[in-house]
Amino acid sequence: MFLGIPKRALIIVAILAGVGLIYVMGSDKQVSEGATGGSGGCRVTVTADVLNVRAAPDAGADIVGKFNQNAETDAQAEVQNGFRKIAENKWAKTEYLQPVSGNC
C-alpha cells in the first residue's frame, strides 16, 4: 500500500494514464496517407462562424486569413497538432472543417 491506496489500483491508474498519454501525443501529430499533389485532393467546408487561418499549426501562430461559416476551400491531407494544412503557411483547426470530397 502507498498512501493507503492498494498496489493493484496504483498499477491500473498508471497504465491508464500511460495509454491516455500515448493517445494524446499520437493524435497531436499525424499525416494522413494518400496525399496527392496539387490541392491534396481534398475539399472542406468551414463549420465555425469565423475560422482563423494561421501561419503554422499552432494556436499562437500569426493569423494570415479568415473564413466565414459555410465557406469551401481546397485543403491538403496533412494534419499536425489538430490543424489541417490549407496551403503553404496556411493552417486551420480541423475541428471546424468538414470534408466535402476527396481524401481528407
N, C-alpha and C positions, 0 to 999 in steps of 0.2 A: 504494500500500500504506500502511496505517495500522497501526502496531504489528505489522507482519508479517502482517496479515490482508488478503487481496485485496479491492479495492474492491467487486467484484461480491458477495462474501459479506457484506460490511457492509450493502450495499443490501438484500439479501434478508432479512437479520436485522431490519433497521429496518422493512421493510414488514410482516413477520410480527408484529413487536411492535406496530405500529400497528393492524393488523387485530384482534389479540387485545385490545388496549386498548379499541377501539371496541365489540367484542363484549361485554366485561365491563361497560362503562359502560352499554350499551344494555339488558342483562339485569337491571341493578340496579333500574331504574325503568320499569315498563311497566304500562299499564292495558289490560285486556282489552276488546275490543269487545263490544257487545251486552249491556252491563249493563242490567238492568231494575230497576224499583223494588222496594220491599219487601226481601226477603232477598237479592235479586240472582239468584234462580232457580238457586241452586247449593247442593248439599248435599255435605258432606265427611265422611270417616272419619279418625280420628286413628291414625297408624301407630306413633308413639313410645310408649314405656312411660308417660311422663308428659310432656305438652306444656304449656309455659308460654304463657299468653296475655298479651301486652304492651300497654301503653297507646299505643304508637306503633310504626311499622315499623322498629324498631331493637333490636338485641340488648341494648343497655344501658338500654332503657326499663323503667319500673316494671312488675312482674308484677301483673296485675289479676285473674288467674284461672288455672286449670289444667284440663286434660282428661286423662283416663286413656285408655289404649290401647283402640281399637275404639269410642270414643265417637263419636257422629254429631252434627253441628251444621249449621245453615244458615250460608252464607258468601256474600260478595259477590264479584263478578268482579274487583275492584280488587286489584292486586298491586304492591307497592313494596318495593324492597331485599330481595327474597326472602321477604316476608311477605304473607299474604293477609288482607284485611280481613274480620273476622268480624261486627263490629258497630261502632257509633260508639265510638272509642277502645279498640278490641279487635282485636289483630292476632296472627296465629300463623304460624310458619315454614312456608312452602309445602312444603318437602321432607318434612314429617311429616304432610301432609294428602293423602288420596287422594280424588279426586272420586267421588261416588256417582251423582249425577244433575245435570242442568242444564248450564249453560254456564260451567263453571269454567275 
